[in-house]
Amino acid sequence: MEGDLQRRLGRNLRILRKGKGLSQETFADALEIHRTYMGGLERGERNITLKTVERIAAALGIDPADLLSDAAPDRRV
């Protein structure tokens, strides 16, 4: 279904960010992106470039493919 991958990435991003104990605003600041853009990503409303996927994954210390995985991410990351 259209947009499923965006929503999956957003769900995984939110779980992993919260698992690190980071607020949306703090994490967005660390990535030098706006908090509202981060919120849109987490809600699956924004298209995201592969470059940004790589930056987010690096900041979380995970493989970029983990953000797109259908399996529930490990909350302890």
Backbone as CSV, one residue per row, in Angstrom:
resi,resn,N_x,N_y,N_z,CA_x,CA_y,CA_z,C_x,C_y,C_z
1,MET,0.841,-1.179,0.000,0.000,0.000,0.000,0.893,1.251,0.000
2,GLU,0.466,2.241,-0.679,1.244,3.475,-0.803,1.460,4.132,0.564
3,GLY,2.699,4.466,0.830,3.047,5.137,2.074,3.388,4.202,3.218
4,ASP,3.256,2.896,3.003,3.551,1.944,4.080,4.997,2.051,4.549
5,LEU,5.915,2.196,3.619,7.325,2.280,3.987,7.611,3.543,4.794
6,GLN,6.972,4.647,4.429,7.135,5.889,5.184,6.631,5.717,6.608
7,ARG,5.469,5.101,6.749,4.911,4.897,8.087,5.759,3.927,8.903
8,ARG,6.276,2.896,8.253,7.142,1.932,8.942,8.404,2.621,9.437
9,LEU,9.035,3.415,8.575,10.232,4.145,8.981,9.913,5.065,10.152
10,GLY,8.803,5.761,10.084,8.415,6.664,11.153,8.193,5.944,12.469
11,ARG,7.510,4.795,12.408,7.266,3.998,13.618,8.589,3.544,14.226
12,ASN,9.472,3.012,13.383,10.760,2.525,13.869,11.598,3.669,14.431
13,LEU,11.589,4.787,13.760,12.339,5.952,14.218,11.859,6.384,15.601
14,ARG,10.566,6.481,15.787,10.018,6.904,17.084,10.408,5.914,18.188
15,ILE,10.267,4.625,17.927,10.608,3.608,18.927,12.086,3.689,19.300
16,LEU,12.942,3.790,18.291,14.384,3.818,18.544,14.813,5.106,19.249
17,ARG,14.242,6.230,18.841,14.570,7.513,19.484,14.157,7.486,20.945
18,LYS,12.936,7.044,21.204,12.469,6.977,22.592,13.290,5.970,23.394
19,GLY,13.699,4.880,22.747,14.529,3.879,23.415,15.862,4.447,23.875
20,LYS,16.325,5.482,23.173,17.569,6.166,23.556,17.305,7.245,24.602
21,GLY,16.019,7.456,24.937,15.671,8.476,25.926,15.771,9.886,25.393
22,LEU,15.639,10.052,24.078,15.764,11.369,23.446,14.403,11.949,23.106
23,SER,14.244,13.226,23.391,13.026,13.901,22.955,13.123,14.134,21.447
24,GLN,11.988,14.347,20.851,11.954,14.646,19.421,12.778,15.896,19.127
25,GLU,12.638,16.899,19.953,13.353,18.156,19.743,14.867,17.979,19.891
26,THR,15.293,17.262,20.911,16.723,17.035,21.135,17.339,16.262,19.976
27,PHE,16.636,15.221,19.528,17.159,14.413,18.430,17.191,15.217,17.137
28,ALA,16.149,15.991,16.871,16.123,16.836,15.672,17.273,17.844,15.706
29,ASP,17.511,18.441,16.861,18.627,19.387,16.993,19.963,18.709,16.699
30,ALA,20.138,17.496,17.198,21.392,16.766,16.970,21.610,16.492,15.484
31,LEU,20.515,16.290,14.746,20.594,16.030,13.307,20.573,17.315,12.474
32,GLU,20.387,18.438,13.173,20.289,19.747,12.512,19.128,19.792,11.531
33,ILE,17.988,19.245,11.985,16.743,19.359,11.229,15.690,19.941,12.167
34,HIS,14.630,20.466,11.604,13.591,21.107,12.408,12.733,20.054,13.101
35,ARG,12.306,20.363,14.309,11.478,19.447,15.095,10.192,19.071,14.371
36,THR,9.589,20.007,13.656,8.344,19.690,12.962,8.583,18.725,11.796
37,TYR,9.759,18.816,11.179,10.118,17.856,10.130,10.278,16.469,10.748
38,MET,10.932,16.400,11.908,11.092,15.129,12.614,9.721,14.539,12.948
39,GLY,8.831,15.376,13.413,7.478,14.906,13.723,6.783,14.347,12.490
40,GLY,6.944,15.025,11.355,6.371,14.543,10.110,6.959,13.211,9.678
41,LEU,8.262,13.040,9.897,8.900,11.757,9.590,8.311,10.654,10.456
42,GLU,8.184,10.936,11.744,7.692,9.917,12.668,6.227,9.573,12.413
43,ARG,5.464,10.481,11.871,4.067,10.203,11.535,3.918,9.593,10.142
44,GLY,5.024,9.459,9.420,4.975,8.891,8.079,4.402,9.832,7.045
45,GLU,4.488,11.115,7.318,3.924,12.125,6.418,4.953,12.727,5.466
46,ARG,6.213,12.473,5.701,7.280,13.101,4.907,8.036,12.078,4.097
47,ASN,8.398,12.467,2.884,9.349,11.677,2.109,10.722,11.991,2.665
48,ILE,11.597,11.028,2.628,12.914,11.192,3.222,13.957,10.711,2.221
49,THR,15.062,11.414,2.155,16.134,10.998,1.250,16.948,9.884,1.896
50,LEU,17.625,9.129,1.068,18.498,8.075,1.598,19.621,8.668,2.428
51,LYS,20.069,9.832,2.054,21.117,10.510,2.811,20.637,10.793,4.235
52,THR,19.403,11.221,4.378,18.850,11.493,5.700,18.640,10.203,6.476
53,VAL,18.223,9.142,5.803,18.102,7.833,6.455,19.459,7.431,7.028
54,GLU,20.511,7.623,6.251,21.857,7.285,6.712,22.267,8.130,7.918
55,ARG,21.960,9.419,7.885,22.311,10.307,9.005,21.581,9.909,10.280
56,ILE,20.295,9.603,10.153,19.496,9.196,11.311,20.036,7.886,11.878
57,ALA,20.292,6.926,10.997,20.809,5.631,11.441,22.147,5.794,12.151
58,ALA,23.015,6.613,11.614,24.316,6.846,12.244,24.144,7.455,13.635
59,ALA,23.229,8.402,13.753,22.992,9.045,15.048,22.431,8.056,16.069
60,LEU,21.680,7.065,15.587,21.114,6.046,16.476,22.056,4.859,16.677
61,GLY,23.134,4.808,15.881,24.080,3.709,15.981,23.548,2.396,15.436
62,ILE,22.747,2.484,14.364,22.148,1.289,13.770,22.439,1.254,12.273
63,ASP,22.127,0.134,11.662,22.219,0.001,10.218,21.011,0.704,9.603
64,PRO,21.184,1.448,8.508,20.047,2.139,7.892,18.874,1.205,7.563
65,ALA,19.165,-0.034,7.203,18.095,-0.982,6.875,17.187,-1.248,8.069
66,ASP,17.708,-1.075,9.288,16.889,-1.294,10.479,15.727,-0.310,10.560
67,LEU,15.898,0.874,10.009,14.809,1.854,10.015,13.676,1.447,9.087
68,LEU,13.987,0.624,8.108,12.987,0.210,7.131,12.450,-1.188,7.389
69,SER,12.980,-1.843,8.398,12.620,-3.222,8.697,11.170,-3.336,9.141
70,ASP,10.539,-4.435,8.741,9.165,-4.704,9.157,9.121,-5.265,10.572
71,ALA,10.241,-5.823,11.021,10.311,-6.358,12.392,10.370,-5.195,13.372
72,ALA,9.770,-5.371,14.518,9.794,-4.313,15.543,11.240,-4.090,15.985
73,PRO,11.683,-2.848,16.010,13.068,-2.572,16.429,13.246,-2.811,17.919
74,ASP,14.479,-3.079,18.292,14.836,-3.305,19.681,14.794,-1.966,20.406
75,ARG,13.973,-1.839,21.391,13.803,-0.584,22.131,15.010,-0.239,22.988
76,ARG,15.894,-1.204,23.219,17.048,-0.966,24.084,18.230,-0.390,23.330
77,VAL,18.127,-0.185,22.046,19.256,0.292,21.232,19.813,1.563,21.810
